[in-house]
Amino acid sequence: MASVDYKFKNCTDRLKLWERIEIVVGEGIEAGHYSSRFEDFEHGRIVISQPELLRGNTLLRDKAVCEAWITREDAIYRFSTRIYRTVKNKIESYYLDPPEKISRVQRRQFVRIEYMKPIRLADVSSIRQCEDSIQWIDAVTLNLSAGGVLIKTPFSHKEQERLLLHIKLFGQIGLPLTIAAIIRRVRQHKTDYLLGCEFLTVNRLKMLFSSSEINELPESVTLFNHIAQEKLVRWVFEEQVELRGKGLL
């Protein structure tokens, strides 16, 4: 594939034309995340396509300081930059300052980060009731990845139990609030139980639940597909890098 005339100092490949880039402005849950692509490299700046908002509330203004993320098979590359917007003959153009320093984050499919937040779960191993009568219990998460979650609860459970998980974070990042999971590991810790749970994408869901059972579950469980899981992968990576930047990893 063609590449622009610029090469990362610690990246094994050039910037590829039309390679996707994510631009992040602001911090935390309010940060604005925008999708764009590389178009060219001219006059000492990187030319990008018009950014499209993915999520968040922080606006992308002319000359705003931001971060650029490039996801590749080997790693995620991140650099600080500044974005510029120009208008000529009613045509908008966008540019980035080239990176002075690149941070590389090892890319594993399901990186796990510490995540201690409330969660609600329900045992649906034996579905005999309608969605409105599902019995929810409160628990807390300990860590999270795009593939699953570690939950602490005072109630005993068994491996292979099928669960519904209601995770507030998912709604905040544009994922289904309620998804299905299966308990892969159970360990007792003092008076509590630690549950290692695997998130079920819709393909896995159909292997572990019958069609009639799926019809009794919240519709949102069928919306957690590989695209949604990839979005969670990116969120976890962003959190990981932010924690590293703060010296917490």
N, C-alpha and C positions, 0 to 999 in steps of 0.2 A: 504493500500500500504506500502511496505517496506520503511524504512527510514534509513539514515545514522546515525552514533552515534554522533550527534551534535544537539543541540536545541537552538533556538533563545531565548534570555533572555526575550524579550517582544513579542514573537510570540507564539500562542497557539498550534503550531504543529511543529514536527521535519522537517528537510529538507528531502523531499521525493526523492527516487531514480528516475532519469529521469525527475525530475521536471525542467521545462524550466527556464532559467535565461538569463537576458539580461546584457551584459557587455558594459559599456560606458567608452571610453577613450578620453580625450580632452574635449573641451568646445564649446558651440555654434553650429552653423550650420555645422561646419567642424568636429565636434566630430564623432568618429567612434562608431557605434552601432553594437554589435555582439551578435548572438544567440548561446547559448550553453545549456547543461543539466548537472545536478548533476549525478555523477557516483559512488562516494564512498567518504569515509573520512578516511584518513590514514596518519600516521606519523605527526599528528597535522595540516594537510592541507586538503582542500576540492578538490577532484579530479573531473574535469569536462571534457566533450567531447570537441573535437576540435572546437573552435569558428568559426562561419560562419558570414561573413559581411552582415549586413542588409542594412546599408546606412552610408554615411559620408566618410571622407577622411583621418582620423587619423589612422595610423597603430597601431596594437596591438603588442607591442614588449615584449620580455622577461623582467621580473621584472618591468613592467610598472605599475604605480599607476593608479587605475581605480575605477569605481563604479559598484556594482552588484545590479540588480533589480529583484525582485521576485513578480510576479503578482498573487494575490489570490482573492477569492471572497470578503473577508472582507476588504482588503487593499492592497496597494503596499508596499513592504518592501525593503529598500535601505540601503546598507552599503558600506563603503570605504574598499578597499582591494588592494592587489598586485597580479599580475598574473605571473606565472612561466611556462616556456616551456623547456622540456627536450627531448632529442632524444637518444634512446637506441635500438640497433639492427635495426636502420632505422625506428623505431616506435616513433612517437611524443606523448608526454603526457603533459597535462596542469593541473595546480594546482592554487588554490586561498588560500591566507591567510584567516583563519576564522575571522568573524567579531568581533570587540571589542564593537561596538555600532550599534544598529539598529534604523533607522528612519522609522516610520510608517506613511503612507499617507492614509487618509480615501478614500476608493474607491467608488465613485459614478459614474454612467454610463456616465453622461454628465456634468463634472465639467466645469465651465466657467471661463476664464481668460481674463484680459484686453489685447486687441490686436488692436492697432491703426495703421493700414496700408492701403495703397490704394487698391481699389478693382474696378473691372469693372462689371457692371450688364446690363442685357437686359430684357425687358418685352416680354415674349413669351406667354402671355395669349391668344392671337389670332394669330396663326401661319399661315401666308399667304405668307411667303417668304422663299427662300432657305437660307441655313446657311450663305452663303457669304454676304447676304444683311441684316443680323441681326444688329440692331442699338444698339451699346454699349454706355453706359454713365459711367463717372468716379464718384466714391464715396469713402468713407472711412469707414473702420470697427472700431467699438468701443470695442467689446468683441467677444469672440469666444469659442465655445465648439465643441465637436464631433457631436452634434445634430443640431447646427445652428450657426447663426451669427447675431449680431446687427450692422446695417448699418446706417450711417448718409448721407443724400443726400439732395440737395436743391430742388429736383423734387418731386412732390406729387405722392403718390401711394395709392392703396387701399388694404385692407385685401383680402386674397385669390388670389391675382395676382400671376401668375407663372413666375419665373425668371430663367435666366441663370446667374451664377456667375463665373467669371474668377478670381481665387485666386492664386497669385504667389507662396505663401507658399506651396500649394499643390504639385506643380511641384518639389519643393526643397526636399520634404519628400517622394516622390515616389507615389503621388496620382494623379488622373486625374486633369488637370489644370482647366477644365470647367465642372461644375456640375449643376444640376437643383435644384431649391428651390421653396418654396411657402411662401408668406408673411402671417404670423400669427397675427402680431400686427403692428399697425401704430400709431405713436404719433407725434404731431407737437411740435417742440422745437425751439422757436424764429422763425427764417426764414427757418429752416431746418426741415426735416422729419426723424424720427427714425423708422427703419423697423426691426422688429423682424422676422427673416427668418429661416425656417426649411429646412435643407438639405434633399434632396430626394434620398434615396437609390433606386436601380433599382426596387425593389418590390413596393415601394411607388410610384415610377415614373409611373409604369404601371397602377396604380389606378387613377392617375390624368391626364394622357395623353393617347390619343388613339394611336394605333399602327401607324397610318399614321402620327400623329403629332410627335411621337418619331423618325420616319424616317427623319423628317425635322430638327431635332436637331443634334448638334455635337455628334459623336459616343461616346465621352468620358463620356456622362451622364449615359450611361448604364454600365460603369465600376466602378461606385461608389456603391459598394455592402457592405455587412456587414463586410467583411474582410478589405476593405479599411477604413470603419468607425472605426473598432477596432484599426487600425494603427493610426488613428487620435486621438482616445482616449488615446493611449499611449503617443503620442507627447504632448498632452495637460497636462497630468500628469507630464511628465518630466519638462515641462515649469513651472508648478505649484510648484514643489519641488525646482527647481532652484531659483524661486522667493522667496520662503520661506527661502532658504539658504542665500539669500542676504538681508533678513529682509524686503522684499517688500510686504509680505502677512501676 
